[in-house]
C-alpha cells in the first residue's frame, strides 16, 4: 500500500468509524436520555422498570444480530467480490426474517404481557410500571427490528452518513415525544415506549432515501447469488449461512439477556430497590461504552468484511490496529470521567437520597473498569469470526456473559459487599482463558493468501 493509497484508506476508515459512532451515539443517547427524562418525570422506579425490560430488548437485539448482522457480513463480502446479485439476495432474506420476528413479538405483546412481566419483575412496587412499558415496546417490535436491520445494510452499502442522520432524527422525535406524552398528555411510562416506537418509524422513512441513490445495491430479490432458480433447499442453505455468520454475536447478545435477569435478581435480593436503581444507572453506563464499541465493531464488520472478500491482509490489519487503538483511548477517557464524577452521574438519573447516591457511585466505579475489559473481549470475538476461527468466536460469545453468572452468584452469597466487582473478576478470567486457548491452538491472525 503506497502513501496515496494509505491516505485514501485512512480517510475512508475515519469517515466510516465516526459515522458508525454517530449511529451508536444516537441510539445510546436515545436510551440514556430516555432514562433521565423518565427518572425526573416519573421517578427512580420508572428508571428501574425500564431496566427490568432490558432482557426482552436484548432478545430482540440478539435476533437482529443473528439475522441482520450475519447477513450484513455476507453483503460486505459479496460487495468485495462485486457480486451485486448476492448483495440483493442476502438483503432480502434478512429484511423478511427481521419483519417476521418483529410480528411474533407483537403477538406476544398482545397475548402475554402479564406473563413476561411477572417473569422479569419480582418487586410488587415496580411491576405495574414494568408491565406498561413492556407491553407497548413488544407491540412496536417490527419497527425496532426493521429499523436496526436497515442501519446495518445501508451502512455496509455505502450510506453510513444517511443512517446516522436517520437515527439522530429518530432519537430527536423520541425524546421530544417523551416530554409531550409523559408530561403534557399524562400517559405515564407508556408514553416513553410509544415515543420510542414512533421515533423508529420516522427513522425507517428517512433511510428509505438510500434506495433512490445511484450507488444503491440493495433491492428485493429471491433469485440466489449463484443460480437462477429459488427453492426451499436454497432458502435453508442461505439462511444457514446468515445464521452461521451472525451466531457468535447473537449468542453473546442472548447470553447477555440471561445475565441481565441473573443480575437483576441477585441485586434485588442483596440490595433491594436501591441496588436496582444503581444497576439501572450502570446499564446506562454500558450504553456509553457500547457507543464506541458498536462504532468500532460496525467498522470492522463493514470495512473488514470487504477486505476479507478481497483477501487484502495489509488493509485488514490496518483496520484492526486503528480500531484497538481507538478503543483503548476511548475506554481510558470514560473511566477517568466516571471515577471523578460518579455522584453527579447518579443525581443526573434522578437519585435524591444519600444512600442511593452513595451505592450508585460505588457501583459505577466498579462497572467502569469491568466494561473496559468487556469491550476488548467483544471486539476479539468479531475479529476471530472474520478470520474464520468460528469455534473460537463462538466460545467467546458463550463465555462473555455466562462466565459472569456463576461468579455473580458466588460473590452475592459469600462476599455481598463485593457484588459490583463480579463482572471485573469474570472478565479477567475470560481474558486469561482466551490467551491460553489462542496459544494452545496455534491460531494466527492471517487471511488466506490471494489466489493467483
Rosetta blueprint (number, residue, H / E / L):
1 X L
2 X L
3 X H
4 X H
5 X H
6 X H
7 X H
8 X H
9 X H
10 X H
11 X H
12 X H
13 X H
14 X H
15 X H
16 X H
17 X H
18 X H
19 X H
20 X H
21 X H
22 X H
23 X H
24 X H
25 X H
26 X H
27 X H
28 X H
29 X H
30 X H
31 X H
32 X H
33 X H
34 X H
35 X H
36 X H
37 X H
38 X H
39 X H
40 X H
41 X H
42 X L
43 X L
44 X H
45 X H
46 X H
47 X H
48 X H
49 X H
50 X H
51 X H
52 X H
53 X L
54 X H
55 X H
56 X H
57 X H
58 X H
59 X H
60 X H
61 X H
62 X H
63 X H
64 X H
65 X H
66 X H
67 X H
68 X H
69 X H
70 X H
71 X H
72 X H
73 X H
74 X H
75 X H
76 X H
77 X H
78 X H
79 X H
80 X H
81 X L
82 X L
83 X L
84 X H
85 X H
86 X H
87 X H
88 X H
89 X H
90 X H
91 X H
92 X H
93 X H
94 X H
95 X H
96 X H
97 X H
98 X H
99 X H
100 X H
101 X H
102 X H
103 X H
104 X H
105 X H
106 X H
107 X H
108 X H
109 X H
110 X H
111 X H
112 X L
113 X H
114 X H
115 X H
116 X H
117 X H
118 X H
119 X H
120 X H
121 X L
122 X L
123 X L
124 X H
125 X H
126 X H
127 X H
128 X H
129 X H
130 X H
131 X H
132 X H
133 X H
134 X H
135 X H
136 X H
137 X H
138 X H
139 X H
140 X L
141 X H
142 X H
143 X H
144 X H
145 X H
146 X H
147 X H
148 X H
149 X H
150 X H
151 X H
152 X H
153 X H
154 X H
155 X H
156 X H
157 X L
158 X L
159 X L
160 X H
161 X H
162 X H
163 X H
164 X H
165 X H
166 X H
167 X H
168 X H
169 X H
170 X H
171 X H
172 X H
173 X H
174 X H
175 X H
176 X H
177 X H
178 X H
179 X H
180 X H
181 X H
182 X H
183 X H
184 X H
185 X L
186 X L
187 X L
188 X L
189 X H
190 X H
191 X H
192 X H
193 X H
194 X H
195 X H
196 X H
197 X H
198 X H
199 X H
200 X H
201 X H
202 X H
203 X H
204 X H
205 X H
206 X H
207 X H
208 X H
209 X H
210 X H
211 X H
212 X H
213 X L
214 X L
215 X L
216 X L
217 X L
218 X L
219 X L
220 X L
221 X L
222 X L
223 X L
224 X L
225 X L
226 X L
227 X L
228 X L
229 X L
230 X L
231 X L
232 X H
233 X H
234 X H
235 X H
236 X H
237 X H
238 X H
239 X H
240 X H
241 X H
242 X H
243 X H
244 X H
245 X H
246 X H
247 X H
248 X H
249 X H
250 X H
251 X H
252 X H
253 X H
254 X H
255 X H
256 X H
257 X H
258 X H
259 X H
260 X H
261 X H
262 X H
263 X H
264 X H
265 X H
266 X H
267 X H
268 X H
269 X H
270 X H
271 X H
272 X H
273 X H
274 X H
275 X H
276 X H
277 X H
278 X H
279 X H
280 X H
281 X H
282 X H
283 X H
284 X H
285 X H
286 X H
287 X H
288 X H
289 X H
290 X H
291 X H
292 X H
293 X H
294 X H
295 X H
296 X H
297 X H
298 X H
299 X H
300 X H
301 X H
302 X H
303 X H
304 X H
305 X H
306 X H
307 X H
308 X H
309 X H
310 X H
311 X L
312 X L
313 X H
314 X H
315 X H
316 X H
317 X H
318 X H
319 X H
320 X H
321 X H
322 X H
323 X H
324 X H
325 X H
326 X H
327 X H
328 X H
329 X H
330 X H
331 X H
332 X H
333 X H
334 X H
335 X H
336 X H
337 X H
338 X H
339 X H
340 X H
341 X L
342 X H
343 X H
344 X H
345 X H
346 X H
347 X H
348 X H
349 X L
350 X L
351 X L
352 X L
353 X L
354 X H
355 X H
356 X H
357 X H
358 X H
359 X H
360 X H
361 X H
362 X H
363 X H
364 X H
365 X H
366 X H
367 X H
368 X H
369 X H
370 X H
371 X H
372 X H
373 X H
374 X H
375 X H
376 X H
377 X H
378 X H
379 X H
380 X H
381 X H
382 X H
383 X H
384 X H
385 X H
386 X H
387 X L
388 X L
389 X L
390 X H
391 X H
392 X H
393 X H
394 X H
395 X H
396 X H
397 X H
398 X H
399 X H
400 X H
401 X H
402 X H
403 X H
404 X H
405 X H
406 X H
407 X H
408 X H
409 X H
410 X H
411 X H
412 X H
413 X H
414 X H
415 X L
416 X H
417 X H
418 X H
419 X H
420 X H
421 X H
422 X H
423 X H
424 X H
425 X H
426 X H
427 X H
428 X H
429 X H
430 X H
431 X H
432 X H
433 X H
434 X H
435 X H
436 X H
437 X H
438 X H
439 X H
440 X H
441 X L
442 X L
443 X L
444 X L
445 X L
446 X L
447 X L
448 X L
449 X L
450 X L
451 X L
452 X L
